[in-house]
Amino acid sequence: MNSSKRVDVIDFLRGISCIGVLLFHVRVELWVGLQEIIKNADQYSEFTKATAILAVPTPFLGYSILLFFLISGFCIHYPNVDQTSIPNWRKYFYRRFWRIYPPFFFASVLSAFLSYFCYVYWDDPSWNLSSHWRIATLLQNYPPNNGQYLPNPSLWTIPLEIEFYILYPLAYFLMCQRKGFLLFLFSISISVASIFFHKKGYHWINFTSVFLWPSWLLGTWVAVIFKNKKIAQMKKHTISLLLMLSLITAVISWFLKWPFWANYTAWTIFYLTLFILSLTKFEWIKKQLGKRFIGAFSWIGKISFSLYLIHYPIFKVLGYWHRDLFDEKPSNFLVTLLYLLPVIFLGWCFYMIIEKPIHKWSKRLKTS
């Protein structure tokens, strides 16, 4: 697989993950919900009830954020696999900072503005000035007063991503010393420790790398076996079978309400298998899904960071606007899906105005 194809599949997977997150969140403000339709079935048309079937997979799609973590680990480590020289860590940290924090900061400002707008016009209870300060300073995941940022809960992953970046030099050093097994053993050990502390009431720790580092490190492992062409030896039918079995297990874990760590483990295995299948058999996937489908999701993948950063507060505004016009949330899920279009458009605008110029500038950034 050449470089351009590698970028294609990464963008495609980012698009899949991003749309998964959007479908998971759009239901909050812009759909009455499956339980409401089932409970009051006589109040809805047969067509509305039929479209509700489309929403059945959406409760699982919040876990698609794990695919983002896998891709992040892969992209950070892939250029450094088998390199003879040590990376310029100063340059690495400068680029990582300018790549992620300025778009995040502008997204936090936009979230604060839209939150205040919703407070003024609709008396939205999520407005809280102090919480916006914690978001801008990347402190929302840590005590005291840790918790989800209600105007834009998606932003909890950004401090986590920065933690992954900070930990990467340690991971790189251990992998160069051929102590990858020790690295994974250590990461799993602290993840298990976080589960213990969770049971003791320290829930905030599960929103940090202490719990989620193994999922990110799996992305670095995929980068190694992919670049060394070991991944190409895997058979399509074997990976497809593992993908199906892992999906069934993950869905069962959700329905049976397994412990949160078991849910995350099951879904991580599923997305890891999907990642490997996509890397090894992307040409086959293109034939099955078609170039237009692949192209559309790859385009979304290119703007996925911007789209991820700003989608939730826009959904909130659109939700209030819709209820003003129709006095209730949409009941037809096709209407809910239509609201993805303006959000994707605004995500593209944010990408073109904010993220892309900053990204280009960060690539030219030189550090001595």
C-alpha positions in Angstrom: 0.0 0.0 0.0 1.5 3.3 -1.1 1.4 6.5 0.8 -1.6 8.0 -0.9 -3.7 4.8 -0.3 -2.6 4.8 3.3 -3.9 8.4 3.7 -7.1 7.4 1.9 -8.0 4.6 4.3 -7.1 6.7 7.4 -9.4 9.5 6.2 -12.1 7.0 5.4 -11.9 5.5 8.9 -11.9 8.9 10.5 -15.0 9.7 8.6 -16.7 6.5 9.8 -15.7 7.3 13.4 -16.9 10.9 13.1 -20.2 10.1 11.6 -20.7 7.5 14.4 -20.1 10.2 17.0 -22.5 12.5 15.2 -25.3 9.9 15.0 -24.8 9.1 18.7 -25.2 12.8 19.7 -27.8 14.0 17.3 -30.5 11.9 19.1 -30.1 14.0 22.3 -31.6 17.2 20.9 -33.1 16.2 17.6 -35.1 13.0 18.1 -37.9 11.9 20.4 -36.2 8.5 21.0 -37.0 4.9 20.2 -38.5 4.3 23.7 -40.9 7.1 23.2 -42.1 5.7 19.8 -42.4 2.2 21.2 -44.3 3.4 24.3 -46.7 5.6 22.3 -46.8 3.6 19.0 -50.4 4.5 18.4 -49.5 8.2 18.1 -47.0 7.8 15.3 -47.5 6.8 11.6 -46.3 3.5 10.2 -43.6 5.4 8.2 -42.3 7.1 11.3 -42.1 3.8 13.1 -40.3 2.3 10.1 -37.7 5.0 10.0 -37.0 4.5 13.7 -35.4 1.2 12.8 -32.5 3.2 11.3 -31.7 4.5 14.8 -31.3 1.1 16.4 -27.5 1.0 16.0 -26.9 4.5 17.2 -26.7 3.9 20.9 -23.5 1.8 20.2 -21.9 4.5 18.1 -20.5 6.5 21.0 -17.8 3.8 21.2 -16.5 4.8 17.8 -14.3 7.4 19.6 -12.1 4.3 20.3 -11.4 4.2 16.5 -10.1 7.8 16.8 -7.7 6.7 19.5 -6.4 3.8 17.4 -5.9 6.1 14.4 -4.2 8.7 16.5 -1.7 6.2 17.9 -1.1 4.8 14.4 -0.5 8.2 12.8 1.8 9.5 15.5 4.0 6.4 15.5 4.0 5.4 11.8 6.6 8.0 10.6 9.0 6.8 13.4 8.8 3.1 12.8 12.3 1.8 12.0 13.8 5.2 12.1 17.5 5.3 12.9 17.5 8.8 14.4 15.7 9.9 17.5 12.8 12.3 16.8 13.2 15.9 17.5 11.0 16.0 20.6 10.9 19.8 20.8 9.7 20.0 17.3 7.2 17.2 17.9 5.7 18.9 20.9 5.5 22.3 19.2 3.7 20.8 16.2 1.4 18.7 18.4 0.4 21.8 20.4 -0.3 24.0 17.4 -2.0 21.2 15.6 -4.6 20.5 18.3 -4.9 23.4 20.8 -5.7 26.4 18.6 -8.7 24.7 16.9 -9.8 23.4 20.3 -9.6 26.8 21.8 -11.7 28.4 19.0 -14.2 25.5 19.4 -14.4 26.2 23.1 -15.0 29.9 22.4 -17.7 29.0 19.9 -19.2 26.6 22.4 -19.3 29.3 25.1 -20.9 31.7 22.7 -23.6 29.2 21.6 -24.2 28.2 25.2 -24.8 31.8 26.2 -27.0 32.3 23.1 -29.1 29.3 24.2 -29.2 30.7 27.7 -30.5 34.1 26.6 -33.1 32.9 24.1 -34.2 29.6 25.6 -33.0 29.8 29.2 -30.7 26.8 28.7 -29.5 25.5 32.1 -26.0 24.4 30.8 -24.6 28.0 30.7 -21.9 28.3 33.4 -19.1 30.8 33.0 -16.6 29.0 35.2 -17.0 25.7 33.2 -15.8 27.5 30.1 -12.7 28.6 31.8 -11.9 25.0 32.8 -12.5 23.9 29.2 -10.1 26.5 27.7 -7.4 25.5 30.2 -7.9 21.8 29.5 -8.8 21.0 33.2 -12.3 19.7 32.8 -11.3 16.0 33.3 -9.5 16.6 36.5 -10.6 17.3 40.1 -11.7 19.4 41.7 -15.1 20.0 40.0 -14.3 17.6 37.2 -17.2 16.6 34.9 -18.6 16.7 31.5 -18.9 20.1 29.8 -22.6 20.1 29.1 -22.6 22.6 26.2 -20.1 20.5 24.4 -19.3 17.1 26.1 -17.2 15.9 23.1 -14.4 18.2 24.3 -13.4 15.8 27.1 -11.2 13.8 24.6 -8.9 16.7 23.8 -7.0 16.7 27.2 -6.9 13.0 26.8 -5.3 13.2 23.4 -2.7 15.6 24.8 -1.9 13.1 27.5 -1.3 10.5 24.8 1.1 12.9 23.1 3.0 13.6 26.3 3.3 9.9 27.0 4.5 9.0 23.4 8.2 9.7 24.0 8.2 7.1 26.8 6.4 4.6 24.5 8.8 5.3 21.7 11.8 4.8 24.0 10.5 1.4 25.2 9.6 0.3 21.7 13.1 1.2 20.4 14.6 -0.8 23.3 12.4 -3.7 22.1 10.4 -3.6 25.3 7.0 -3.3 23.6 5.6 -6.1 25.7 6.7 -4.4 28.9 5.1 -1.2 27.7 1.7 -2.9 27.0 1.9 -4.8 30.3 2.6 -1.5 32.1 -0.3 0.3 30.3 -2.7 -2.5 31.0 -1.6 -2.6 34.7 -2.4 1.0 35.2 -5.6 0.6 33.3 -6.6 -2.2 35.7 -5.6 0.0 38.6 -7.9 2.8 37.3 -10.8 0.3 37.4 -10.0 -0.4 41.0 -10.0 3.3 41.8 -13.3 3.7 39.9 -14.9 1.2 42.3 -13.6 3.3 45.2 -15.4 6.4 43.8 -12.6 8.0 41.8 -14.6 8.1 38.5 -12.7 10.9 36.9 -9.6 8.8 36.4 -11.5 6.8 33.6 -11.6 9.9 31.5 -7.8 10.0 31.4 -4.9 8.1 29.8 -4.6 6.0 32.9 -7.6 4.0 31.7 -7.5 4.5 28.0 -3.8 4.4 27.1 -3.9 0.7 26.0 -6.3 1.5 23.2 -4.0 4.3 21.9 -1.0 2.1 22.1 -2.7 -0.6 20.0 -2.7 2.0 17.2 1.1 2.2 17.5 1.4 -1.6 17.4 -0.7 -1.6 14.2 1.7 1.0 12.7 4.6 -1.3 13.4 3.1 -4.5 11.9 1.7 -2.5 8.9 5.0 -0.8 8.0 6.9 -4.1 8.4 4.3 -5.7 6.1 3.4 -8.3 8.7 -0.2 -7.2 8.5 -0.5 -8.1 4.8 -0.1 -11.8 5.8 -3.5 -11.8 7.5 -6.3 -13.5 5.5 -9.4 -11.5 4.6 -11.8 -14.3 5.7 -10.1 -14.7 9.0 -10.2 -11.0 9.8 -13.8 -10.8 8.6 -14.8 -13.6 10.9 -13.0 -12.0 13.8 -14.8 -8.7 13.0 -18.2 -10.3 13.1 -17.5 -12.2 16.3 -16.1 -9.1 18.0 -19.1 -7.0 16.9 -21.5 -9.6 18.3 -19.6 -9.7 21.6 -19.5 -5.9 21.8 -23.3 -5.6 21.2 -24.0 -8.3 23.7 -21.8 -6.5 26.2 -24.0 -3.4 25.8 -27.3 -5.2 26.0 -26.3 -7.3 29.1 -24.8 -4.1 30.7 -21.4 -5.5 31.4 -19.1 -3.4 33.5 -17.9 -0.3 31.7 -14.4 -1.6 31.3 -15.7 -4.8 29.7 -17.8 -2.7 27.2 -14.7 -0.6 26.3 -12.6 -3.8 25.9 -15.1 -5.4 23.6 -15.6 -2.4 21.5 -11.8 -1.7 21.3 -11.3 -5.3 19.9 -14.1 -4.7 17.3 -12.6 -1.4 16.1 -9.1 -2.8 16.2 -10.2 -5.6 13.9 -12.1 -3.1 11.6 -8.9 -1.0 11.5 -6.7 -4.0 10.5 -9.3 -5.1 7.9 -9.4 -1.7 6.4 -5.6 -1.3 6.2 -5.1 -4.7 4.6 -8.2 -5.0 2.3 -9.0 -1.4 1.4 -9.2 -2.1 -2.4 -11.7 -4.9 -1.6 -13.7 -2.6 0.6 -13.8 0.0 -2.2 -15.3 -2.5 -4.6 -17.9 -3.5 -2.0 -19.0 0.0 -1.0 -18.2 2.0 -4.2 -15.9 4.9 -4.8 -18.6 7.6 -4.1 -19.3 6.2 -0.7 -15.6 5.9 0.1 -15.0 9.4 -1.3 -17.7 10.9 0.8 -16.6 9.4 4.0 -12.9 10.2 3.2 -13.9 13.8 2.7 -15.6 13.8 6.1 -12.5 12.2 7.5 -10.4 15.2 6.4 -12.6 17.7 8.2 -13.4 15.2 11.1 -11.4 17.1 13.8 -13.2 20.3 13.1 -16.6 18.6 12.8 -16.0 16.7 16.0 -15.1 19.9 17.9 -18.2 21.9 17.0 -21.0 19.5 16.2 -22.7 19.2 19.6 -23.4 22.9 20.4 -24.8 23.3 16.9 -27.1 20.3 17.4 -28.3 22.0 20.6 -29.1 25.3 18.8 -30.9 23.4 16.0 -32.8 21.4 18.6 -34.1 24.6 20.2 -34.9 26.1 16.8 -36.8 23.0 15.7 -38.9 22.9 18.9 -39.7 26.5 18.5 -41.2 25.8 15.1 -42.9 22.4 15.7 -43.3 22.4 19.6 -41.5 19.0 19.8 -38.4 17.1 18.8 -38.4 15.3 15.4 -40.1 11.9 15.5 -39.2 10.8 12.0 -35.5 9.8 12.1 -35.0 10.8 8.5 -35.7 14.4 9.6 -33.1 13.9 12.4 -30.6 12.7 9.8 -31.2 15.7 7.6 -29.9 17.9 10.5 -26.5 16.3 9.9 -26.1 18.3 6.7 -25.9 21.8 8.1 -23.6 20.6 10.8 -21.3 19.0 8.3 -21.3 22.2 6.3 -20.5 24.3 9.3 -17.8 21.8 10.2 -16.3 22.3 6.8 -16.4 26.1 7.3 -14.6 25.7 10.6 -12.0 23.5 8.9 -11.4 26.0 6.1 -11.3 29.1 8.3 -9.6 27.8 11.4 -8.1 24.3 11.3 -6.6 24.2 7.8 -4.7 27.5 8.0 -3.3 26.6 11.4 -2.3 23.1 10.2 -0.4 24.5 7.2 1.4 27.0 9.5 2.3 24.3 12.0 3.9 22.2 9.2 6.2 25.1 8.5 7.1 25.6 12.1 10.8 25.3 12.7 12.4 24.7 16.1 16.1 24.6 16.7 
